[in-house]
Amino acid sequence: MTQTTTERLFSFEEYLTYDDGTDSRYELVDGKLERMNPPTFRHLLISDFIQDNFKAEINRLSLPWLCFREAGVRTGWRKSRLPDVYVVTAEQVIEFLDESAVCQSAPILVVEVVSPDSVKRDYRYKRSEYAALEIPEYWIVDPIESKITILLLSEGLYEEKEFSGSQQIVSATFPEIALTVEQVLAAGNLG
């Protein structure tokens, strides 16, 4: 469960430099800091697998893109999220190289891996924030429901397609990527 600080509202600039002396990670939601629980190992393994596949595809196609894990994305005036994985152009990062790793403009693609405490946040709140930011493609990887939902932005709203089992994922950003839901979710298993 996430915890929200309520002592005062933070600006985006204050959020970028906030340090409570711990290793806690926070998202900024309407000026309030929401402490994020550490991810599960399954969550990390799935995120790593996706990032590795995205990086391989970026390199294979020699695209001027970068793929990051758990870096931030500014989603509004007093809002910033910490997606599990996202893809941006190198140009989006170059002027912020020595600043906090929070992308100031819409990534090309964002991925969230659902955890028991993030279901509503990933399916509802982040969906509306990412659509408002005009992120073209948003993946919701749900190991709880054994499915992956791909949301593609169309006229300001996301159109969704669910994939499960041995279905190959269809991505607009990476149309040649050959991944099934089973392969992605299996990355979260050991043995």
C-alpha positions as a Markdown table, in Angstrom:
| # | Residue | x | y | z |
|---|---|---|---|---|
| 1 | Met | 0.0 | 0.0 | 0.0 |
| 2 | Thr | 1.3 | 3.4 | -0.9 |
| 3 | Gln | 1.5 | 6.1 | 1.8 |
| 4 | Thr | 0.7 | 9.7 | 1.0 |
| 5 | Thr | 2.4 | 12.6 | 2.8 |
| 6 | Thr | -0.1 | 15.3 | 3.8 |
| 7 | Glu | 2.0 | 17.9 | 5.6 |
| 8 | Arg | 2.0 | 20.2 | 2.6 |
| 9 | Leu | 1.8 | 20.4 | -1.2 |
| 10 | Phe | 5.0 | 20.1 | -3.3 |
| 11 | Ser | 5.7 | 21.9 | -6.5 |
| 12 | Phe | 7.2 | 19.8 | -9.3 |
| 13 | Glu | 10.6 | 21.6 | -8.8 |
| 14 | Glu | 10.5 | 20.7 | -5.1 |
| 15 | Tyr | 9.7 | 17.1 | -5.9 |
| 16 | Leu | 12.8 | 16.9 | -8.1 |
| 17 | Thr | 15.1 | 17.8 | -5.2 |
| 18 | Tyr | 13.1 | 16.1 | -2.4 |
| 19 | Asp | 15.2 | 14.0 | -0.1 |
| 20 | Asp | 13.9 | 12.6 | 3.2 |
| 21 | Gly | 17.2 | 10.9 | 4.0 |
| 22 | Thr | 15.8 | 7.4 | 3.1 |
| 23 | Asp | 15.9 | 5.2 | 0.0 |
| 24 | Ser | 12.2 | 5.7 | -0.4 |
| 25 | Arg | 10.9 | 6.5 | -3.9 |
| 26 | Tyr | 7.9 | 8.8 | -4.4 |
| 27 | Glu | 5.4 | 9.8 | -7.1 |
| 28 | Leu | 4.0 | 13.3 | -7.1 |
| 29 | Val | 0.2 | 13.2 | -7.2 |
| 30 | Asp | -1.6 | 16.6 | -7.2 |
| 31 | Gly | 1.3 | 18.0 | -5.1 |
| 32 | Lys | 1.3 | 15.2 | -2.6 |
| 33 | Leu | 4.2 | 12.7 | -2.2 |
| 34 | Glu | 3.1 | 9.1 | -2.5 |
| 35 | Arg | 5.7 | 6.7 | -1.2 |
| 36 | Met | 6.0 | 3.7 | -3.5 |
| 37 | Asn | 6.4 | 0.2 | -2.0 |
| 38 | Pro | 9.4 | -1.7 | -3.2 |
| 39 | Pro | 8.5 | -3.9 | -6.1 |
| 40 | Thr | 8.4 | -7.7 | -5.8 |
| 41 | Phe | 11.1 | -9.8 | -7.4 |
| 42 | Arg | 8.6 | -11.0 | -10.0 |
| 43 | His | 7.8 | -7.4 | -10.9 |
| 44 | Leu | 11.5 | -6.6 | -11.3 |
| 45 | Leu | 12.2 | -9.8 | -13.4 |
| 46 | Ile | 9.3 | -8.9 | -15.8 |
| 47 | Ser | 10.4 | -5.3 | -16.0 |
| 48 | Asp | 14.0 | -6.4 | -16.8 |
| 49 | Phe | 12.8 | -8.8 | -19.5 |
| 50 | Ile | 10.7 | -6.1 | -21.2 |
| 51 | Gln | 13.6 | -3.5 | -21.0 |
| 52 | Asp | 16.1 | -6.0 | -22.4 |
| 53 | Asn | 13.7 | -6.8 | -25.3 |
| 54 | Phe | 13.0 | -3.1 | -26.0 |
| 55 | Lys | 16.8 | -2.3 | -25.9 |
| 56 | Ala | 17.5 | -5.2 | -28.2 |
| 57 | Glu | 14.9 | -4.0 | -30.7 |
| 58 | Ile | 16.1 | -0.4 | -30.5 |
| 59 | Asn | 19.7 | -1.6 | -31.2 |
| 60 | Arg | 18.6 | -3.9 | -34.0 |
| 61 | Leu | 16.8 | -1.1 | -35.7 |
| 62 | Ser | 19.5 | 1.5 | -34.9 |
| 63 | Leu | 16.9 | 3.9 | -33.5 |
| 64 | Pro | 17.9 | 7.1 | -31.6 |
| 65 | Trp | 15.9 | 6.0 | -28.6 |
| 66 | Leu | 16.6 | 5.1 | -25.0 |
| 67 | Cys | 14.9 | 2.7 | -22.6 |
| 68 | Phe | 14.8 | 3.4 | -18.9 |
| 69 | Arg | 13.5 | 1.5 | -15.8 |
| 70 | Glu | 11.9 | 3.3 | -12.9 |
| 71 | Ala | 12.9 | 6.8 | -14.1 |
| 72 | Gly | 10.2 | 9.5 | -13.7 |
| 73 | Val | 7.8 | 11.1 | -16.2 |
| 74 | Arg | 6.2 | 14.5 | -15.5 |
| 75 | Thr | 2.5 | 14.0 | -16.1 |
| 76 | Gly | 1.2 | 17.4 | -15.0 |
| 77 | Trp | 1.7 | 20.6 | -13.1 |
| 78 | Arg | 2.2 | 18.9 | -9.8 |
| 79 | Lys | 2.3 | 15.3 | -11.0 |
| 80 | Ser | 5.1 | 12.9 | -11.7 |
| 81 | Arg | 5.0 | 9.1 | -12.1 |
| 82 | Leu | 7.6 | 6.4 | -11.9 |
| 83 | Pro | 6.8 | 3.9 | -14.7 |
| 84 | Asp | 8.4 | 0.5 | -14.6 |
| 85 | Val | 9.8 | 0.9 | -18.2 |
| 86 | Tyr | 9.7 | 3.6 | -20.8 |
| 87 | Val | 11.1 | 4.5 | -24.2 |
| 88 | Val | 12.1 | 8.1 | -25.1 |
| 89 | Thr | 14.1 | 9.7 | -27.9 |
| 90 | Ala | 17.7 | 10.6 | -27.0 |
| 91 | Glu | 16.7 | 14.2 | -27.8 |
| 92 | Gln | 14.2 | 14.2 | -24.9 |
| 93 | Val | 17.0 | 13.4 | -22.4 |
| 94 | Ile | 20.0 | 15.3 | -23.7 |
| 95 | Glu | 19.3 | 18.7 | -22.0 |
| 96 | Phe | 18.5 | 17.0 | -18.7 |
| 97 | Leu | 21.6 | 14.7 | -18.4 |
| 98 | Asp | 22.8 | 16.1 | -15.1 |
| 99 | Glu | 19.3 | 16.5 | -13.6 |
| 100 | Ser | 16.9 | 14.2 | -11.8 |
| 101 | Ala | 15.9 | 11.4 | -14.1 |
| 102 | Val | 12.4 | 12.7 | -14.8 |
| 103 | Cys | 11.4 | 13.0 | -18.4 |
| 104 | Gln | 9.7 | 16.4 | -19.0 |
| 105 | Ser | 7.8 | 15.4 | -22.2 |
| 106 | Ala | 5.7 | 12.4 | -23.3 |
| 107 | Pro | 7.7 | 9.2 | -23.8 |
| 108 | Ile | 7.1 | 7.1 | -26.9 |
| 109 | Leu | 5.9 | 4.1 | -24.9 |
| 110 | Val | 5.3 | 3.4 | -21.2 |
| 111 | Val | 5.0 | 0.1 | -19.4 |
| 112 | Glu | 3.5 | -0.6 | -16.0 |
| 113 | Val | 3.7 | -4.0 | -14.3 |
| 114 | Val | 0.7 | -4.5 | -12.1 |
| 115 | Ser | 1.2 | -5.4 | -8.4 |
| 116 | Pro | -1.6 | -6.1 | -5.9 |
| 117 | Asp | -1.3 | -2.5 | -4.5 |
| 118 | Ser | -1.2 | -0.8 | -7.9 |
| 119 | Val | -4.2 | -2.2 | -9.8 |
| 120 | Lys | -6.4 | 0.9 | -9.6 |
| 121 | Arg | -3.4 | 3.2 | -10.0 |
| 122 | Asp | -2.1 | 1.4 | -13.2 |
| 123 | Tyr | -5.5 | 0.8 | -14.8 |
| 124 | Arg | -7.3 | 4.0 | -13.9 |
| 125 | Tyr | -5.2 | 6.9 | -12.7 |
| 126 | Lys | -2.1 | 6.4 | -14.8 |
| 127 | Arg | -4.2 | 5.6 | -17.8 |
| 128 | Ser | -5.9 | 9.0 | -17.7 |
| 129 | Glu | -2.6 | 10.9 | -16.9 |
| 130 | Tyr | -0.7 | 9.2 | -19.7 |
| 131 | Ala | -3.6 | 9.9 | -22.2 |
| 132 | Ala | -3.6 | 13.6 | -21.1 |
| 133 | Leu | 0.2 | 13.7 | -21.6 |
| 134 | Glu | -0.4 | 12.1 | -25.1 |
| 135 | Ile | 1.8 | 9.1 | -24.6 |
| 136 | Pro | 1.2 | 7.2 | -27.8 |
| 137 | Glu | 1.4 | 3.6 | -26.4 |
| 138 | Tyr | 0.9 | 2.3 | -22.8 |
| 139 | Trp | 1.3 | -1.3 | -21.8 |
| 140 | Ile | -0.3 | -2.7 | -18.7 |
| 141 | Val | 1.4 | -6.0 | -17.9 |
| 142 | Asp | -0.8 | -7.8 | -15.4 |
| 143 | Pro | 0.7 | -11.0 | -13.9 |
| 144 | Ile | -2.3 | -11.2 | -11.5 |
| 145 | Glu | -4.8 | -11.6 | -14.3 |
| 146 | Ser | -2.3 | -13.2 | -16.7 |
| 147 | Lys | -2.8 | -10.6 | -19.5 |
| 148 | Ile | -1.2 | -7.7 | -21.2 |
| 149 | Thr | -3.3 | -4.7 | -22.2 |
| 150 | Ile | -1.9 | -2.5 | -25.0 |
| 151 | Leu | -3.4 | 1.0 | -25.1 |
| 152 | Leu | -2.9 | 3.1 | -28.2 |
| 153 | Leu | -3.7 | 6.8 | -28.2 |
| 154 | Ser | -6.4 | 7.8 | -30.8 |
| 155 | Glu | -8.0 | 11.2 | -30.8 |
| 156 | Gly | -7.0 | 11.9 | -27.1 |
| 157 | Leu | -8.3 | 8.6 | -25.7 |
| 158 | Tyr | -6.8 | 5.1 | -25.4 |
| 159 | Glu | -8.1 | 2.2 | -27.5 |
| 160 | Glu | -7.2 | -1.0 | -25.8 |
| 161 | Lys | -6.5 | -4.5 | -26.9 |
| 162 | Glu | -6.0 | -7.4 | -24.4 |
| 163 | Phe | -3.6 | -10.2 | -25.1 |
| 164 | Ser | -3.2 | -13.5 | -23.1 |
| 165 | Gly | -1.7 | -16.9 | -23.2 |
| 166 | Ser | 0.3 | -17.7 | -26.4 |
| 167 | Gln | -1.0 | -14.6 | -28.2 |
| 168 | Gln | 1.8 | -12.5 | -29.8 |
| 169 | Ile | 1.8 | -8.9 | -28.5 |
| 170 | Val | 1.1 | -6.3 | -31.2 |
| 171 | Ser | 2.9 | -3.1 | -30.6 |
| 172 | Ala | 2.7 | 0.1 | -32.7 |
| 173 | Thr | 6.0 | 1.3 | -31.5 |
| 174 | Phe | 7.8 | -2.1 | -32.0 |
| 175 | Pro | 5.8 | -3.8 | -34.8 |
| 176 | Glu | 8.4 | -6.5 | -35.3 |
| 177 | Ile | 8.9 | -7.5 | -31.7 |
| 178 | Ala | 8.1 | -11.1 | -31.3 |
| 179 | Leu | 6.8 | -11.6 | -27.8 |
| 180 | Thr | 3.9 | -13.6 | -26.4 |
| 181 | Val | 2.2 | -12.9 | -23.1 |
| 182 | Glu | 3.4 | -16.3 | -21.8 |
| 183 | Gln | 7.0 | -15.3 | -22.5 |
| 184 | Val | 6.7 | -11.9 | -20.7 |
| 185 | Leu | 5.0 | -13.4 | -17.7 |
| 186 | Ala | 7.3 | -16.4 | -17.5 |
| 187 | Ala | 10.2 | -14.0 | -17.1 |
| 188 | Gly | 8.8 | -13.4 | -13.5 |
| 189 | Asn | 9.3 | -17.1 | -12.6 |
| 190 | Leu | 12.5 | -18.8 | -11.5 |
| 191 | Gly | 13.2 | -22.3 | -12.4 |
